[in-house]
């Protein structure tokens, strides 16, 4: 496969320098391997001929057999077009060309039987087809069967690169001696054990499927291969990191933890919180650095678990810190942690960009002499001037908002890397978490504390606005508060969306008896903090805001959240916004306001929000609808990869299979781990590879992850 990756695409028959430059600039295809692994984005069945009477205006590509009745050139200048009247013997349709009119007119004749292949469109009561493929019908030639459809840009089409051109180039590539002689990319032991289609057969069937069953088997093989090497890379990274980076042992649970548990704990721990605390304690007592991701829905008690984990560090003579992405969130955490810490004699301080010079000097001194046990703050914590006496645990909240380098700077605050606990309230589906967070152990808090009530989520339309405002009025009269979220700050003529500035005036007029505050991202920090304080203190009963309040606002008295133009938000973002209410003991409501004429898919998406408050179910649905993309910045986890064919949203079973096989291969072949001795005996249950298999895996790892693969492990 290395030979294919090293061969410039310009040397392929039918390509040449000009086309090679076009393929490189438009599709990022530079080598034989690039083109070979550029698979169709969908397939059409060329074994069936449609009748014109069967056509509908939402059909994809179809083929029709028939004859041209006549040709005519219509229009003038730039609007000139060639129109061929085409019949299948029962109905008529127009075939239209807007370019190369003279050449095309000379190519086809009336009365001759052809097959036209393209996308039908319905215009002015009749069907037509623009620039289809046209082939002379040959009764002796078997039907084509499944046919791949590839991505082609407008620029490529303008240079006469058609679907037929693409297929011809692929045919030439598959017939090339380098492709005919290509070797397997998976170990022979794996291919046999899992009964996978061989590589050459799979590649051929991806481009030119011989049957539906062959295409299915080929896709499963290629998805597995892609995911197998991703999982190999992730597991190698995680194991090497676990072996190379020693941790600070925390063997004891002492006074601070026990006093908090017995005297201060605000409510009994849930089963999920206890389970996660046991996992964290095992990690921090193991002698290896903990690197754990803590997932949990809003309000599940992650902060409490983090604080009790920090008390483990304090009880063992170490300090802890918590870093949050915004001052609002950092301050919120500080207030909770300081209240708890004061009651058990644990010193908690806050450091942000707003901290004054005198206070900073005091904090720096307290960190250096160890009198400060826990420091809460923002990015200010990783400034070079901030040093700790003995940092044992770093907690990072809403971790997707911090890059790998920022987190790594926290590790350097100690001679031995501190334990790391990263938290997120953005639920990440298991298939995605096990892939992009492969270097982290994952804990999940999947229970709400007792007394928390699920939020009622309602989908409402403009004509129901008065009843929505009646509900808000009822909650306000009961002494509670409300959020109203808008997608825009200012009115935009091009977008028919509600804006915050317009909405603020409307809300003030609708609820004149109550103070209304407003918060958005263009405000100066001091003004934003002032407006936030109005709402947190209860002086303002309604907050009008943009999504700036998505995280970091904790007002248990708020019981209503209205989200205007809810159709404009992703499911995960809607769920995060919904998490601002339901934080107290009162019944809470989240109202999704939308247009009544939204599409079927949009309505289905919003209905998911009304059917469940489970963040993991919402996140799974969101990923299936939108694809994984760069889910909340997960590519910052330190392991970057691009998937060509596998789909993290839909290929969970293949991900699990690939991960299990990657683990077996690593277990059976210690030489594939950079820190292992070459003669180390393989553990039981591993899959041992031959020398050829070892070399093959190393070669593929180098090809796929050249920038991050350690070549000291194998020659």
C-alpha positions in Angstrom: 0.0 0.0 0.0 3.0 2.3 0.5 3.8 2.0 -3.2 0.3 3.3 -4.0 0.6 6.2 -1.5 3.9 7.2 -3.1 2.7 7.2 -6.7 1.5 10.5 -8.1 -2.0 10.4 -9.6 -0.7 12.2 -12.8 0.9 8.9 -13.9 -2.5 7.1 -14.1 -3.8 6.5 -17.6 -6.3 9.2 -18.7 -5.2 11.6 -15.9 -2.2 13.7 -16.9 -0.8 16.9 -15.3 -3.9 19.2 -15.8 -6.4 16.7 -14.5 -4.1 15.7 -11.6 -3.9 19.4 -10.5 -7.7 19.6 -10.7 -8.2 16.4 -8.6 -5.7 17.7 -6.1 -7.2 21.1 -5.7 -10.9 20.1 -5.8 -10.9 16.7 -4.0 -7.6 16.5 -2.3 -6.6 13.5 -4.4 -2.8 13.4 -4.9 -1.8 9.7 -5.1 -3.0 6.3 -6.4 -4.0 5.5 -2.8 -6.1 8.7 -2.4 -8.2 7.8 -5.5 -8.5 4.2 -4.6 -9.9 5.2 -1.2 -12.2 7.8 -2.6 -15.4 5.8 -2.4 -18.9 6.6 -3.8 -21.1 8.6 -1.4 -24.1 6.5 -2.6 -25.1 3.9 -5.2 -27.8 3.6 -7.8 -29.3 0.5 -9.3 -28.6 0.4 -13.0 -30.3 -3.0 -13.4 -33.8 -1.5 -13.7 -35.3 0.6 -16.5 -38.0 3.1 -15.4 -41.0 4.2 -17.5 -41.5 7.9 -17.9 -45.0 7.4 -16.3 -43.3 6.1 -13.1 -41.2 9.3 -12.5 -41.6 11.6 -9.6 -39.9 14.9 -8.9 -38.1 13.6 -5.8 -36.4 10.6 -7.5 -32.6 10.2 -7.5 -30.8 9.1 -10.6 -32.8 6.8 -12.9 -32.3 5.2 -16.3 -34.9 5.1 -19.1 -34.8 3.2 -22.4 -36.2 4.8 -25.5 -35.7 6.9 -28.7 -35.3 10.5 -29.6 -38.2 11.8 -31.7 -36.5 15.1 -32.6 -33.9 17.7 -31.7 -34.2 21.5 -31.6 -31.9 24.4 -30.6 -33.8 26.9 -28.6 -33.0 30.3 -27.1 -30.2 32.7 -28.0 -26.8 33.7 -26.7 -26.0 32.4 -23.2 -29.5 30.9 -23.0 -29.0 28.7 -26.0 -29.9 25.0 -25.3 -30.3 21.8 -27.2 -33.6 20.0 -26.5 -34.2 16.4 -27.5 -37.7 15.0 -27.3 -37.4 11.5 -25.9 -40.0 8.7 -25.7 -40.1 5.3 -24.1 -43.0 4.3 -26.4 -45.7 5.4 -23.9 -44.7 8.8 -22.6 -42.6 11.8 -23.6 -39.9 13.9 -21.8 -37.3 16.5 -22.7 -33.6 15.9 -22.6 -31.7 19.2 -22.3 -28.1 20.3 -22.8 -26.8 23.8 -22.1 -23.2 23.3 -23.3 -21.2 21.6 -26.1 -24.4 21.8 -28.2 -22.8 21.2 -31.6 -20.8 18.2 -30.5 -23.8 16.6 -28.7 -26.2 17.2 -31.6 -23.8 15.3 -33.9 -23.5 12.4 -31.5 -27.1 11.2 -31.3 -29.8 10.4 -33.9 -33.5 10.0 -34.0 -35.0 6.5 -34.2 -32.0 4.8 -32.5 -32.6 3.1 -29.2 -30.7 4.7 -26.3 -30.5 4.5 -22.5 -30.5 7.9 -20.7 -29.3 8.1 -17.1 -29.8 11.1 -14.9 -31.9 13.0 -12.4 -35.5 13.8 -13.5 -37.1 17.2 -12.7 -40.6 18.3 -13.1 -41.3 21.7 -14.7 -44.4 23.2 -16.2 -46.4 20.0 -16.1 -43.7 17.8 -17.8 -40.6 15.9 -16.9 -37.1 16.7 -18.2 -33.5 15.6 -17.6 -30.5 17.9 -18.0 -27.1 16.6 -19.2 -27.8 12.9 -18.6 -25.4 10.1 -19.6 -26.6 8.7 -22.9 -25.5 5.3 -24.2 -26.6 3.3 -27.2 -28.8 0.4 -26.0 -27.1 -3.0 -26.6 -29.5 -6.0 -26.0 -26.5 -8.3 -25.8 -24.8 -6.4 -23.0 -26.0 -7.3 -19.5 -27.4 -4.6 -17.2 -24.8 -2.6 -15.2 -26.3 -3.4 -11.8 -25.1 -1.1 -8.9 -23.3 2.0 -9.9 -21.3 4.3 -7.6 -22.0 8.0 -7.5 -18.9 10.2 -6.7 -18.5 13.7 -5.5 -17.8 16.1 -8.4 -17.5 19.8 -8.1 -18.8 22.5 -10.4 -15.3 23.3 -11.5 -14.6 19.7 -12.4 -17.8 19.5 -14.4 -16.8 22.6 -16.2 -13.6 20.9 -17.2 -15.7 17.9 -18.6 -14.9 15.6 -15.7 -18.2 13.6 -15.7 -19.3 10.6 -13.7 -18.3 8.5 -16.7 -14.8 10.1 -16.7 -14.5 9.2 -13.0 -15.5 5.6 -13.6 -13.0 5.3 -16.5 -10.2 6.6 -14.3 -11.1 4.1 -11.6 -11.3 1.3 -14.0 -7.8 2.2 -15.2 -6.6 2.4 -11.6 -8.0 -1.0 -10.7 -6.3 -2.6 -13.7 -2.9 -1.0 -12.9 -0.2 -3.5 -11.9 0.4 -1.7 -8.6 -3.2 -2.2 -7.6 -3.5 -5.7 -8.9 -0.4 -6.6 -6.8 -1.4 -4.7 -3.7 -1.0 -6.5 -0.4 -3.4 -6.9 2.5 -3.6 -4.0 5.0 -4.9 -6.2 7.8 -3.0 -9.1 9.5 -3.9 -12.4 7.9 -4.8 -13.7 11.4 -7.4 -11.0 11.8 -8.9 -11.4 8.3 -9.3 -15.2 8.9 -10.6 -14.9 12.5 -13.3 -12.4 11.6 -14.1 -13.8 8.2 -13.5 -10.5 6.5 -13.6 -9.9 2.7 -10.0 -9.7 1.3 -8.7 -6.2 0.5 -8.5 -6.4 -3.3 -12.0 -7.9 -3.5 -13.4 -5.3 -1.1 -11.8 -2.4 -2.9 -13.2 -3.6 -6.2 -16.7 -4.1 -4.8 -16.7 -0.6 -3.2 -16.3 0.9 -6.7 -18.0 -1.7 -8.9 -20.3 -3.9 -6.7 -21.1 -7.3 -8.1 -24.2 -7.5 -5.9 -25.9 -5.9 -2.9 -24.5 -8.7 -0.7 -20.9 -8.1 -2.0 -21.3 -4.3 -1.4 -22.4 -4.9 2.2 -19.5 -7.2 2.9 -17.0 -4.8 1.2 -18.3 -1.8 3.2 -18.1 -3.7 6.5 -14.5 -4.8 5.7 -13.4 -1.3 4.8 -15.1 0.3 7.8 -13.5 -2.3 10.1 -10.1 -1.6 8.6 -10.4 2.1 9.1 -11.7 1.8 12.7 -9.2 -1.0 13.6 -6.2 1.3 12.9 -7.8 4.2 14.7 -8.4 2.0 17.7 -4.9 0.6 17.5 -3.5 4.1 17.6 -5.7 5.2 20.5 -5.0 2.1 22.6 -1.3 2.3 22.0 -1.4 6.0 23.0 -3.4 5.2 26.2 -1.2 2.2 27.2 2.1 4.0 26.6 0.9 7.0 28.5 -0.3 4.9 31.4 3.1 3.1 31.6 5.3 6.1 31.1 3.5 8.7 33.3 3.7 7.7 36.9 1.1 9.1 39.3 1.1 10.4 42.9 -0.3 7.6 45.2 -3.1 8.7 47.4 -3.4 5.7 49.8 -5.6 7.2 52.5 -9.0 8.7 53.1 -8.6 11.1 55.9 -10.2 13.8 58.1 -11.3 16.3 55.4 -13.1 13.6 53.4 -14.7 11.9 56.4 -15.8 15.2 58.0 -17.4 16.4 54.8 -19.1 13.0 54.2 -20.5 12.8 57.7 -21.2 16.4 58.6 -21.6 18.6 55.5 -22.9 16.4 52.6 -26.0 18.3 51.5 -27.9 15.1 50.4 -27.2 11.4 50.2 -25.0 10.3 47.4 -26.7 8.5 44.5 -25.5 5.1 43.5 -23.9 6.6 40.4 -21.9 9.1 42.4 -20.7 6.4 44.8 -19.6 4.2 41.8 -17.7 7.1 40.2 -16.0 8.0 43.5 -14.8 4.4 43.9 -13.4 4.5 40.3 -11.6 7.7 41.1 -10.2 6.4 44.4 -8.9 3.3 42.7 -7.2 5.4 40.0 -5.5 7.7 42.5 -4.4 4.9 44.7 -2.9 2.9 41.9 0.5 4.7 41.6 -0.4 5.6 38.0 -1.6 9.0 36.8 -5.4 9.2 36.7 -6.7 10.6 33.4 -10.5 10.3 33.7 -13.4 11.8 31.9 -16.5 12.4 34.0 -19.7 12.7 32.0 -23.0 13.6 33.6 -26.1 15.5 32.7 -26.7 19.0 34.1 -27.7 18.8 37.8 -26.4 15.2 38.3 -23.8 16.2 41.0 -20.5 16.3 39.1 -19.2 19.2 41.2 -19.8 17.4 44.4 -17.9 14.3 43.1 -15.1 16.6 42.0 -14.9 18.3 45.4 -14.8 15.0 47.3 -12.0 13.9 44.9 -10.1 17.0 45.7 -10.5 16.2 49.4 -8.7 12.9 48.7 -5.7 15.0 47.5 -5.9 17.3 50.6 -6.0 14.3 52.9 -2.8 13.0 51.4 -0.9 16.3 51.8 -1.5 17.7 48.3 -3.3 20.6 46.7 -6.0 20.6 44.1 -7.3 23.0 41.5 -10.4 23.4 39.3 -10.3 25.2 36.0 -13.4 26.5 34.3 -13.7 28.2 30.9 -15.5 31.4 32.1 -15.4 33.7 35.1 -19.1 33.1 35.7 -18.7 29.3 35.9 -15.5 29.6 37.9 -17.2 31.9 40.4 -20.2 29.6 40.7 -17.9 26.7 41.5 -15.9 28.8 44.0 -19.0 29.8 45.9 -20.1 26.2 46.3 -16.6 24.8 47.1 -15.8 27.7 49.6 -19.0 27.1 51.5 -18.2 23.4 51.9 -14.5 24.0 52.6 -15.1 26.6 55.3 -17.2 24.0 57.2 -14.3 21.5 57.4 -11.3 23.8 57.6 -10.2 23.4 53.9 -8.9 26.7 52.3 -10.5 27.5 48.9 -9.5 30.5 46.9 -10.5 32.0 43.5 -8.1 33.2 40.7 -9.5 34.8 37.5 -8.5 37.5 35.1 -10.4 40.0 37.3 -8.4 39.2 40.5 -6.6 42.3 41.7 -2.8 42.6 42.1 -2.7 42.4 45.9 -5.0 39.4 46.0 -2.9 37.7 43.3 0.2 38.1 45.5 -1.6 36.7 48.5 -2.8 33.7 46.4 0.7 33.1 44.9 2.2 33.1 48.4 -0.5 30.7 49.8 0.0 28.3 46.9 3.7 28.3 47.4 3.6 27.7 51.2 0.7 25.2 50.9 -1.7 27.1 53.0 -4.2 27.2 50.1 -5.7 23.7 49.7 -7.9 24.2 46.6 -7.6 26.9 43.9 -10.6 27.6 41.6 -10.2 29.7 38.5 -10.1 30.2 34.7 -7.2 30.1 32.2 -5.4 32.3 34.8 -4.5 29.0 36.6 -2.1 28.0 33.8 -0.2 31.3 33.8 3.6 30.7 34.3 3.5 32.9 37.4 1.1 30.5 39.2 3.0 27.8 41.1 1.9 25.2 43.5 3.7 23.6 46.5 2.3 20.1 45.8 -0.4 19.9 43.2 -2.0 16.5 43.3 -5.2 16.8 41.3 -6.4 19.1 38.5 -10.1 19.2 37.7 -11.1 20.7 34.4 -14.7 21.6 33.8 -16.4 21.8 30.4 -13.2 20.3 29.2 -14.0 20.5 25.5 -13.4 24.3 25.7 -9.7 23.8 26.5 -7.1 22.6 24.1 -4.6 19.8 24.7 -1.8 22.3 25.1 -3.7 24.2 27.8 -4.3 21.0 29.7 -0.7 19.9 29.3 0.5 23.2 30.9 -1.4 22.2 34.0 0.5 18.9 34.2 3.8 20.8 34.3 2.8 22.6 37.5 4.4 19.7 39.4 7.5 17.5 39.1 5.2 14.5 38.9 2.1 15.0 36.7 -1.0 15.5 38.9 -4.0 13.3 38.5 -6.5 14.8 36.0 -10.3 14.7 36.1 -12.0 16.3 33.2 -15.8 16.9 33.4 -18.4 17.7 30.8 -22.2 18.2 31.0 -22.4 17.6 27.2 -23.3 13.9 27.0 -21.2 12.1 24.5 -22.5 8.9 22.9 -20.5 5.8 24.0 -19.4 5.0 20.4 -17.9 8.5 20.1 -16.5 8.7 23.6 -14.7 5.3 23.3 -13.1 6.5 20.1 -12.1 10.1 20.5 -11.5 9.9 24.2 -9.6 6.6 24.0 -6.8 8.1 26.1 -9.2 8.7 29.0 -11.1 6.3 31.2 -14.8 7.3 31.2 -17.1 7.6 34.2 -20.8 8.4 33.9 -23.2 9.8 36.5 -26.5 8.7 35.1 -28.8 9.4 38.1 -30.2 12.7 39.3 -30.0 13.5 43.1 -33.3 12.8 45.0 -35.8 15.7 44.8 -34.8 16.8 41.3 -37.8 16.7 39.0 -37.6 16.2 35.2 -38.2 19.3 33.1 -41.4 19.4 31.1 -40.5 20.2 27.5 -43.2 21.6 25.3 -43.2 22.5 21.5 -45.3 25.6 20.8 -46.0 27.8 17.8 -46.6 31.5 17.3 -50.4 31.2 17.6 -49.9 29.7 21.1 -47.7 32.5 22.4 -50.4 34.0 24.6 -50.8 30.7 26.5 -47.0 30.5 26.8 -46.9 34.0 28.4 -49.7 33.0 30.7 -47.6 30.1 32.0 -44.6 32.5 32.5 -46.9 34.9 34.4 -48.2 32.1 36.6 -44.6 31.1 37.6 -43.6 34.7 38.2 -46.5 35.3 40.5 -45.5 32.2 42.4 -42.1 33.9 43.1 -40.1 32.1 40.5 -37.9 33.3 37.5 -37.7 32.8 33.8 -35.1 32.7 30.9 -36.0 33.8 27.4 -33.3 32.8 24.8 -33.0 34.4 21.3 -30.8 33.2 18.4 -29.8 36.8 17.4 -28.8 39.9 19.2 -30.0 42.4 16.6 -32.6 42.2 13.9 -31.4 40.8 10.6 -33.4 41.5 7.4 -32.1 38.5 5.7 -33.1 36.1 8.5 -36.7 35.9 9.7 -35.6 35.2 13.3 -36.5 36.7 16.6 -33.8 39.1 18.0 -32.9 39.8 21.6 -33.1 43.6 21.3 -36.6 43.4 19.8 -37.6 40.7 22.3 -36.4 42.6 25.3 -38.8 45.5 24.6 -41.6 43.1 24.0 -41.0 41.3 27.3 -40.8 44.5 29.2 -44.2 45.6 27.8 -45.7 42.2 28.4 -44.5 41.9 32.0 -44.3 45.5 33.3 -44.5 44.5 37.0 -41.2 42.7 36.9 -37.6 43.8 36.3 -36.0 42.3 33.1 -32.3 42.0 32.6 -30.5 41.1 29.3 -27.2 39.3 28.6 -25.4 38.7 25.3 -21.8 38.1 24.1 -21.2 41.6 22.8 -21.5 43.2 26.3 -18.5 44.4 28.2 -17.6 41.9 31.0 -18.5 44.3 33.8 -21.9 45.0 32.3 -22.5 41.3 31.7 -21.6 40.5 35.3 -23.9 43.2 36.6 -26.8 41.9 34.6 -26.1 38.3 35.7 -26.0 39.5 39.3 -29.4 41.1 38.9 -30.8 37.7 38.0 -28.8 35.6 40.4 -29.8 37.8 43.3 -33.5 37.7 42.3 -33.9 41.4 41.7 -34.5 40.7 38.0 -37.2 38.1 37.5 -36.7 37.6 33.8 -33.5 37.2 31.9 -33.5 37.8 28.1 -30.3 36.3 26.7 -28.5 34.6 23.8 -26.8 31.2 24.2 -24.1 32.9 26.3 -26.0 31.4 29.3 -25.6 27.8 27.9 -23.2 27.0 30.8 -22.2 28.6 34.1 -25.5 30.0 35.3 -27.0 28.3 38.3 -30.3 29.9 39.6 -32.4 27.2 41.3 -35.3 29.6 41.5 -35.6 29.7 37.7 -38.4 27.4 36.5 -39.2 28.5 32.9 -37.0 28.5 29.9 -38.4 29.8 26.5 -36.2 29.2 23.5 -37.2 31.3 20.5 -36.7 29.9 17.0 -35.8 26.5 18.5 -35.5 25.0 15.1 -32.3 26.9 14.6 -30.4 25.1 17.4 -28.9 21.7 17.6 -30.3 19.1 19.9 -27.3 19.1 22.2 -27.4 22.9 22.5 -31.1 22.8 23.3 -30.5 20.2 26.0 -27.7 22.4 27.5 -30.0 25.4 27.5 -32.8 23.3 29.1 -30.3 22.4 31.9 -30.5 26.0 33.2 -33.9 25.2 34.7 -35.0 22.2 36.9 -32.1 23.0 39.3 -34.3 23.5 42.2 -37.2 21.5 43.8 -40.0 23.2 41.8 -41.6 21.9 38.7 -39.9 23.4 35.7 -40.7 24.0 32.0 -38.7 24.4 28.8 -40.8 25.8 25.9 -39.5 25.4 22.4 -41.0 28.2 20.2 -41.0 27.5 16.5 -42.7 28.3 13.2 -45.7 26.1 12.4 -44.5 25.4 8.9 -41.2 23.7 9.8 -40.3 20.6 7.8 -41.0 17.0 8.8 -37.4 16.3 9.8 -37.2 19.5 11.9 -40.4 18.7 13.7 -39.1 15.2 14.4 -35.9 16.6 15.8 -37.7 19.0 18.1 -40.1 16.2 19.2 -37.1 14.3 20.5 -36.6 17.1 23.0 -40.2 16.8 24.2 -40.0 13.0 24.5 -36.8 12.6 26.7 -34.7 14.5 29.2 -32.0 11.9 29.0 -28.9 13.8 27.7 -27.3 10.6 26.3 -30.4 9.8 24.3 -30.5 13.4 23.0 -26.9 13.2 22.1 -27.2 9.9 20.3 -30.1 11.3 18.3 -28.2 14.5 17.6 -25.2 12.6 16.3 -27.4 10.5 14.0 -29.0 13.6 12.6 -25.9 15.8 12.2 -23.1 13.3 12.2 -20.3 13.4 14.8 -18.4 16.2 13.1 -16.2 17.9 15.7 -18.6 17.2 18.6 -18.1 20.2 20.9 -14.5 20.3 20.1 -13.7 16.6 20.8 -10.9 16.7 18.3 -9.0 18.6 20.9 -8.7 15.4 22.9 -5.2 14.9 21.5 -6.0 12.1 19.0 -7.0 13.5 15.6 -8.3 11.3 12.7 -10.4 11.6 9.6 -12.8 8.9 8.8 -13.5 8.3 5.1 -16.2 5.6 5.3 -16.9 4.6 8.9 -19.7 6.5 10.7 -19.4 7.0 14.4 -23.1 7.6 14.6 -24.2 4.4 13.0 -21.3 1.9 13.2 -21.2 1.2 16.9 -21.0 -2.6 16.5 -18.1 -2.3 14.1 -16.4 0.2 16.5 -16.7 -2.4 19.3 -15.5 -5.2 17.1 -12.5 -3.1 15.9 -11.6 -2.1 19.4 -11.7 -5.6 20.8 -9.5 -6.9 17.9 -7.1 -4.0 18.3 -6.8 -4.9 22.0 -6.2 -8.6 21.2 -3.5 -7.7 18.7 -1.7 -5.4 21.2 -2.1 -8.0 24.0 -0.5 -10.7 21.8 2.3 -8.5 20.4 4.2 -6.5 23.0 6.6 -5.2 20.3 3.8 -3.0 19.1 4.0 -1.1 22.3 7.0 1.3 22.4 7.6 0.9 26.1 7.6 -3.0 26.0 10.6 -5.2 25.8 10.8 -7.0 22.4 11.1 -10.3 24.2 8.3 -9.7 26.7 5.9 -12.7 26.7 2.4 -11.9 25.4 -0.4 -12.1 27.9 -3.1 -14.8 27.5 -6.0 -14.1 25.2 -4.0 -12.0 22.8 -3.7 -12.6 19.0 -0.1 -13.3 18.1 1.0 -12.1 14.6 3.7 -13.4 12.4 6.7 -11.2 11.6 5.0 -10.3 8.3 1.9 -9.4 10.2 3.9 -7.2 12.7 5.6 -5.4 9.8 2.3 -4.9 8.0 0.6 -3.3 11.0 3.6 -1.1 11.7 3.6 0.0 8.0 -0.1 0.9 8.1 0.3 2.8 11.3 3.1 4.8 9.9 1.1 5.6 6.8 -2.1 6.6 8.7 -0.5 8.3 11.7 2.9 9.4 10.5 3.1 12.5 12.8 2.3 10.6 16.0 3.6 7.1 15.5 6.7 6.1 17.5 9.1 4.2 15.2 11.5 3.2 18.0 9.3 0.2 18.7 9.9 -1.8 15.5 12.3 -1.8 12.6 
